Amino acid sequence: QLQASGGGGVQAGDSLRLSCAASGLTFRTVAMGWFRQAPGKDREFVAAISRSGSVTDYADSVQGRFTISRDNAKNTAYLRIYTLKPEDTAVYYCEARISVLTEITYSTGYNYWGQGTLVTVSS
């Protein structure tokens, strides 16, 4: 139901936009989150966006370099990553959480997730 794409091999300093296409759910009723898992590390929260898209939240480690957005008409969420660093190398996952509140984001408790997309940053 969630398919992340847009990853690949890039150079440090490059930018990248990841996409998450949703199907089989009412996209406008779910908050969306992005997570990542680097080799040998636990999965970590990266960013989240409310149902309407007006509220966003970011992990401190990516604040200022990552931008989360969504297009409810296209059932798609995005994660723009600027000035990529080697430590951004990870599999990036998008997840969806059913939300009864419009203007709130979540870093935990997601209901749906899919296969991730690998981002590899070379120095």
N, CA and C atoms as a LAMMPS dump frame, in Angstrom:
ITEM: TIMESTEP
0
ITEM: NUMBER OF ATOMS
369
ITEM: BOX BOUNDS ff ff ff
-5.0000000000000000e+02 5.0000000000000000e+02
-5.0000000000000000e+02 5.0000000000000000e+02
-5.0000000000000000e+02 5.0000000000000000e+02
ITEM: ATOMS id mol type element x y z
1 1 1 N 0.814 -1.207 0
2 1 2 C 0 0 0
3 1 3 C 0.853 1.266 0
4 2 1 N 2.102 1.14 0.426
5 2 2 C 3.011 2.269 0.389
6 2 3 C 4.26 1.862 -0.372
7 3 1 N 4.634 2.65 -1.337
8 3 2 C 5.804 2.341 -2.136
9 3 3 C 6.71 3.55 -2.195
10 4 1 N 7.88 3.407 -1.581
11 4 2 C 8.863 4.486 -1.618
12 4 3 C 9.749 4.326 -2.842
13 5 1 N 10.158 5.466 -3.382
14 5 2 C 11.036 5.451 -4.55
15 5 3 C 11.872 6.715 -4.566
16 6 1 N 12.839 6.754 -5.462
17 6 2 C 13.656 7.95 -5.624
18 6 3 C 15.053 7.847 -5.055
19 7 1 N 15.354 6.74 -4.396
20 7 2 C 16.681 6.565 -3.847
21 7 3 C 17.699 6.246 -4.933
22 8 1 N 18.957 6.148 -4.524
23 8 2 C 20.012 5.827 -5.457
24 8 3 C 21.362 6.197 -4.899
25 9 1 N 22.379 6.096 -5.736
26 9 2 C 23.71 6.479 -5.344
27 9 3 C 23.982 7.931 -5.719
28 10 1 N 24.389 8.728 -4.757
29 10 2 C 24.649 10.149 -4.987
30 10 3 C 25.951 10.563 -4.33
31 11 1 N 26.39 11.753 -4.643
32 11 2 C 27.593 12.314 -4.056
33 11 3 C 27.228 13.217 -2.886
34 12 1 N 28.128 13.318 -1.939
35 12 2 C 27.923 14.247 -0.832
36 12 3 C 27.71 15.648 -1.383
37 13 1 N 26.733 16.342 -0.812
38 13 2 C 26.393 17.676 -1.272
39 13 3 C 25.249 17.724 -2.252
40 14 1 N 24.911 16.583 -2.841
41 14 2 C 23.781 16.517 -3.777
42 14 3 C 22.456 16.612 -3.024
43 15 1 N 21.41 16.771 -3.804
44 15 2 C 20.051 16.761 -3.258
45 15 3 C 19.284 15.61 -3.883
46 16 1 N 18.23 15.213 -3.201
47 16 2 C 17.445 14.083 -3.658
48 16 3 C 15.998 14.271 -3.202
49 17 1 N 15.058 13.8 -4.01
50 17 2 C 13.674 13.804 -3.562
51 17 3 C 13.131 12.379 -3.577
52 18 1 N 12.694 11.943 -2.436
53 18 2 C 12.064 10.635 -2.315
54 18 3 C 10.559 10.804 -2.409
55 19 1 N 9.912 9.811 -2.995
56 19 2 C 8.456 9.822 -3.123
57 19 3 C 7.883 8.602 -2.438
58 20 1 N 6.684 8.742 -1.957
59 20 2 C 5.96 7.635 -1.338
60 20 3 C 4.551 7.628 -1.902
61 21 1 N 4.259 6.656 -2.735
62 21 2 C 2.941 6.534 -3.343
63 21 3 C 2.067 5.611 -2.505
64 22 1 N 0.889 6.068 -2.156
65 22 2 C -0.033 5.29 -1.327
66 22 3 C -1.205 4.785 -2.163
67 23 1 N -1.642 3.596 -1.85
68 23 2 C -2.814 3.026 -2.509
69 23 3 C -3.559 2.166 -1.51
70 24 1 N -4.861 2.023 -1.734
71 24 2 C -5.656 1.171 -0.871
72 24 3 C -6.022 1.781 0.462
73 25 1 N -5.774 3.06 0.629
74 25 2 C -6.19 3.741 1.845
75 25 3 C -6.599 5.167 1.481
76 26 1 N -7.343 5.781 2.374
77 26 2 C -7.781 7.154 2.14
78 26 3 C -6.663 8.072 2.596
79 27 1 N -5.892 8.532 1.639
80 27 2 C -4.636 9.198 1.948
81 27 3 C -4.836 10.431 2.814
82 28 1 N -5.899 11.159 2.586
83 28 2 C -6.081 12.421 3.308
84 28 3 C -6.423 12.194 4.784
85 29 1 N -6.648 10.951 5.171
86 29 2 C -6.988 10.655 6.567
87 29 3 C -5.792 10.122 7.361
88 30 1 N -4.641 10.066 6.74
89 30 2 C -3.474 9.523 7.437
90 30 3 C -2.376 10.56 7.553
91 31 1 N -1.723 10.562 8.696
92 31 2 C -0.474 11.302 8.837
93 31 3 C 0.622 10.455 8.203
94 32 1 N 1.61 11.1 7.678
95 32 2 C 2.69 10.387 7.004
96 32 3 C 4.014 10.637 7.702
97 33 1 N 4.823 9.619 7.741
98 33 2 C 6.138 9.754 8.343
99 33 3 C 7.206 9.113 7.481
100 34 1 N 8.396 9.636 7.609
101 34 2 C 9.555 9.026 6.972
102 34 3 C 10.508 8.543 8.073
103 35 1 N 11.054 7.371 7.867
104 35 2 C 12.006 6.778 8.781
105 35 3 C 13.2 6.301 7.956
106 36 1 N 14.29 6.035 8.63
107 36 2 C 15.439 5.488 7.916
108 36 3 C 16.18 4.497 8.815
109 37 1 N 16.865 3.578 8.157
110 37 2 C 17.666 2.602 8.881
111 37 3 C 19 2.468 8.192
112 38 1 N 20.027 2.895 8.88
113 38 2 C 21.386 2.792 8.357
114 38 3 C 21.939 1.405 8.664
115 39 1 N 22.924 0.963 7.908
116 39 2 C 23.513 -0.355 8.152
117 39 3 C 23.983 -0.51 9.589
118 40 1 N 23.51 -1.57 10.24
119 40 2 C 23.944 -1.858 11.598
120 40 3 C 23.321 -1.003 12.673
121 41 1 N 22.34 -0.185 12.299
122 41 2 C 21.71 0.706 13.275
123 41 3 C 20.213 0.467 13.345
124 42 1 N 19.612 0.974 14.407
125 42 2 C 18.164 0.874 14.549
126 42 3 C 17.462 1.856 13.614
127 43 1 N 16.247 1.548 13.343
128 43 2 C 15.44 2.478 12.555
129 43 3 C 15.21 3.735 13.362
130 44 1 N 15.24 4.885 12.677
131 44 2 C 15.03 6.144 13.373
132 44 3 C 14.019 7.006 12.635
133 45 1 N 13.297 7.766 13.407
134 45 2 C 12.355 8.731 12.868
135 45 3 C 13.099 9.854 12.174
136 46 1 N 12.559 10.29 11.029
137 46 2 C 13.172 11.376 10.277
138 46 3 C 12.252 12.598 10.221
139 47 1 N 11.025 12.389 9.775
140 47 2 C 10.119 13.521 9.596
141 47 3 C 8.687 13.028 9.539
142 48 1 N 7.769 13.921 9.841
143 48 2 C 6.347 13.593 9.779
144 48 3 C 5.554 14.806 9.309
145 49 1 N 4.374 14.511 8.767
146 49 2 C 3.517 15.582 8.271
147 49 3 C 2.071 15.244 8.592
148 50 1 N 1.313 16.259 8.946
149 50 2 C -0.084 16.049 9.318
150 50 3 C -0.938 15.728 8.097
151 51 1 N -2.183 15.393 8.346
152 51 2 C -3.073 14.99 7.261
153 51 3 C -3.221 16.082 6.208
154 52 1 N -3.351 17.291 6.672
155 52 2 C -3.559 18.392 5.724
156 52 3 C -2.254 18.89 5.13
157 53 1 N -1.165 18.562 5.788
158 53 2 C 0.128 19.024 5.314
159 53 3 C 0.574 20.336 5.925
160 54 1 N -0.216 20.894 6.803
161 54 2 C 0.116 22.215 7.337
162 54 3 C 1.055 22.142 8.531
163 55 1 N 1.211 20.967 9.116
164 55 2 C 2.095 20.807 10.274
165 55 3 C 3.139 19.747 9.958
166 56 1 N 4.396 20.078 10.257
167 56 2 C 5.477 19.132 10.026
168 56 3 C 6.355 19.042 11.268
169 57 1 N 7.117 17.962 11.337
170 57 2 C 8.022 17.743 12.457
171 57 3 C 9.241 17.003 11.935
172 58 1 N 10.396 17.304 12.51
173 58 2 C 11.64 16.71 12.043
174 58 3 C 12.493 16.243 13.223
175 59 1 N 13.278 15.212 12.984
176 59 2 C 14.295 14.826 13.943
177 59 3 C 15.347 15.931 13.993
178 60 1 N 15.912 16.132 15.156
179 60 2 C 16.927 17.186 15.302
180 60 3 C 18.086 16.99 14.329
181 61 1 N 18.398 15.731 14.053
182 61 2 C 19.569 15.433 13.224
183 61 3 C 19.393 15.848 11.769
184 62 1 N 18.151 16.076 11.338
185 62 2 C 17.923 16.419 9.924
186 62 3 C 17.281 17.786 9.764
187 63 1 N 16.977 18.416 10.859
188 63 2 C 16.33 19.736 10.813
189 63 3 C 17.142 20.691 9.942
190 64 1 N 16.464 21.331 9.022
191 64 2 C 17.112 22.296 8.155
192 64 3 C 17.603 21.732 6.826
193 65 1 N 17.798 20.431 6.742
194 65 2 C 18.253 19.817 5.492
195 65 3 C 17.195 18.963 4.817
196 66 1 N 16.184 18.544 5.574
197 66 2 C 15.134 17.693 5.049
198 66 3 C 13.825 18.48 5.027
199 67 1 N 13.044 18.244 3.988
200 67 2 C 11.72 18.851 3.89
201 67 3 C 10.7 17.785 3.517
202 68 1 N 9.704 17.63 4.352
203 68 2 C 8.63 16.685 4.065
204 68 3 C 7.444 17.45 3.508
205 69 1 N 6.758 16.849 2.557
206 69 2 C 5.573 17.475 1.977
207 69 3 C 4.634 16.372 1.489
208 70 1 N 3.466 16.763 1.055
209 70 2 C 2.516 15.791 0.533
210 70 3 C 1.6 16.456 -0.467
211 71 1 N 1.059 15.634 -1.355
212 71 2 C 0.066 16.064 -2.325
213 71 3 C -1.101 15.106 -2.196
214 72 1 N -2.124 15.516 -1.501
215 72 2 C -3.255 14.622 -1.254
216 72 3 C -4.012 14.281 -2.539
217 73 1 N -3.949 15.135 -3.529
218 73 2 C -4.606 14.847 -4.8
219 73 3 C -3.906 13.711 -5.542
220 74 1 N -2.63 13.541 -5.272
221 74 2 C -1.853 12.494 -5.934
222 74 3 C -1.562 11.311 -5.02
223 75 1 N -2.09 11.341 -3.789
224 75 2 C -1.844 10.257 -2.824
225 75 3 C -0.351 9.985 -2.652
226 76 1 N 0.405 11.046 -2.572
227 76 2 C 1.849 10.902 -2.525
228 76 3 C 2.464 11.837 -1.478
229 77 1 N 3.429 11.295 -0.75
230 77 2 C 4.234 12.095 0.173
231 77 3 C 5.648 12.167 -0.366
232 78 1 N 6.347 13.211 0.039
233 78 2 C 7.695 13.432 -0.468
234 78 3 C 8.654 13.731 0.685
235 79 1 N 9.916 13.461 0.431
236 79 2 C 10.97 13.862 1.351
237 79 3 C 12.114 14.417 0.508
238 80 1 N 12.313 15.696 0.611
239 80 2 C 13.423 16.331 -0.097
240 80 3 C 14.603 16.404 0.856
241 81 1 N 15.741 15.934 0.376
242 81 2 C 16.958 15.943 1.184
243 81 3 C 17.984 16.824 0.488
244 82 1 N 18.452 17.824 1.199
245 82 2 C 19.446 18.748 0.662
246 82 3 C 20.813 18.463 1.284
247 83 1 N 21.844 18.807 0.555
248 83 2 C 23.216 18.698 1.068
249 83 3 C 23.44 17.34 1.721
250 84 1 N 23.279 16.31 0.936
251 84 2 C 23.426 14.947 1.456
252 84 3 C 24.809 14.711 2.031
253 85 1 N 24.839 13.921 3.095
254 85 2 C 26.078 13.558 3.768
255 85 3 C 26.22 12.04 3.765
256 86 1 N 27.431 11.543 3.868
257 86 2 C 27.604 10.079 3.923
258 86 3 C 26.79 9.435 5.044
259 87 1 N 26.62 10.127 6.137
260 87 2 C 25.845 9.562 7.245
261 87 3 C 24.346 9.497 6.957
262 88 1 N 23.913 10.061 5.852
263 88 2 C 22.517 9.924 5.434
264 88 3 C 22.273 8.597 4.712
265 89 1 N 23.328 7.857 4.459
266 89 2 C 23.188 6.556 3.804
267 89 3 C 22.311 5.641 4.647
268 90 1 N 21.232 5.158 4.045
269 90 2 C 20.264 4.341 4.778
270 90 3 C 19.174 3.886 3.815
271 91 1 N 18.372 2.953 4.278
272 91 2 C 17.119 2.637 3.6
273 91 3 C 16.056 3.539 4.207
274 92 1 N 15.365 4.252 3.353
275 92 2 C 14.339 5.194 3.784
276 92 3 C 12.959 4.567 3.568
277 93 1 N 12.143 4.635 4.605
278 93 2 C 10.804 4.068 4.577
279 93 3 C 9.768 5.159 4.822
280 94 1 N 8.65 5.047 4.139
281 94 2 C 7.529 5.911 4.464
282 94 3 C 6.476 5.077 5.183
283 95 1 N 5.778 5.709 6.094
284 95 2 C 4.763 5.009 6.866
285 95 3 C 3.554 5.914 7.02
286 96 1 N 2.416 5.284 7.239
287 96 2 C 1.165 6.021 7.371
288 96 3 C 0.498 5.686 8.69
289 97 1 N -0.081 6.692 9.291
290 97 2 C -0.779 6.483 10.55
291 97 3 C -2.175 7.071 10.449
292 98 1 N -3.162 6.248 10.784
293 98 2 C -4.534 6.739 10.792
294 98 3 C -4.651 7.809 11.872
295 99 1 N -5.183 8.933 11.495
296 99 2 C -5.242 10.052 12.424
297 99 3 C -6.633 10.662 12.444
298 100 1 N -7.152 10.875 13.617
299 100 2 C -8.455 11.534 13.722
300 100 3 C -8.298 13.037 13.856
301 101 1 N -7.062 13.449 14.003
302 101 2 C -6.767 14.869 14.146
303 101 3 C -6.056 15.362 12.901
304 102 1 N -6.388 16.515 12.471
305 102 2 C -5.823 17.052 11.244
306 102 3 C -4.458 17.672 11.471
307 103 1 N -4.331 18.444 12.506
308 103 2 C -3.127 19.263 12.655
309 103 3 C -2.186 18.702 13.693
310 104 1 N -1.721 17.482 13.446
311 104 2 C -0.775 16.898 14.38
312 104 3 C 0.09 15.899 13.638
313 105 1 N 1.321 15.795 14.02
314 105 2 C 2.229 14.818 13.44
315 105 3 C 2.609 13.793 14.504
316 106 1 N 3.171 12.681 14.059
317 106 2 C 3.53 11.613 14.986
318 106 3 C 4.929 11.092 14.652
319 107 1 N 5.641 10.686 15.67
320 107 2 C 6.928 10.04 15.431
321 107 3 C 6.853 8.54 15.717
322 108 1 N 5.725 8.08 16.23
323 108 2 C 5.556 6.661 16.536
324 108 3 C 4.133 6.225 16.192
325 109 1 N 3.888 4.909 16.28
326 109 2 C 2.535 4.386 16.174
327 109 3 C 1.973 4.325 14.772
328 110 1 N 2.792 4.069 13.799
329 110 2 C 2.297 4.023 12.438
330 110 3 C 1.644 2.679 12.123
331 111 1 N 0.617 2.719 11.293
332 111 2 C -0.19 1.541 10.987
333 111 3 C 0.239 0.834 9.707
334 112 1 N 0.751 1.579 8.768
335 112 2 C 1.074 1.019 7.462
336 112 3 C 2.5 1.391 7.071
337 113 1 N 3.167 0.469 6.471
338 113 2 C 4.508 0.726 5.965
339 113 3 C 4.756 -0.153 4.747
340 114 1 N 5.755 0.197 4.007
341 114 2 C 6.055 -0.573 2.811
342 114 3 C 7.546 -0.76 2.651
343 115 1 N 7.916 -1.223 1.494
344 115 2 C 9.331 -1.409 1.201
345 115 3 C 10.025 -0.056 1.09
346 116 1 N 11.234 0.001 1.499
347 116 2 C 11.963 1.253 1.485
348 116 3 C 12.725 1.476 0.202
349 117 1 N 13.413 2.588 0.167
350 117 2 C 14.272 2.91 -0.962
351 117 3 C 15.658 3.259 -0.419
352 118 1 N 16.682 2.695 -1.038
353 118 2 C 18.046 2.841 -0.537
354 118 3 C 18.683 4.123 -1.057
355 119 1 N 19.249 4.872 -0.136
356 119 2 C 20.026 6.067 -0.481
357 119 3 C 21.461 5.818 -0.053
358 120 1 N 22.369 5.92 -0.984
359 120 2 C 23.793 5.719 -0.705
360 120 3 C 24.535 6.996 -1.068
361 121 1 N 25.211 7.576 -0.089
362 121 2 C 25.902 8.846 -0.297
363 121 3 C 27.407 8.613 -0.227
364 122 1 N 28.075 8.957 -1.292
365 122 2 C 29.53 8.796 -1.355
366 122 3 C 30.214 10.125 -1.065
367 123 1 N 31.325 10.037 -0.382
368 123 2 C 32.062 11.27 -0.042
369 123 3 C 33.035 11.668 -1.145
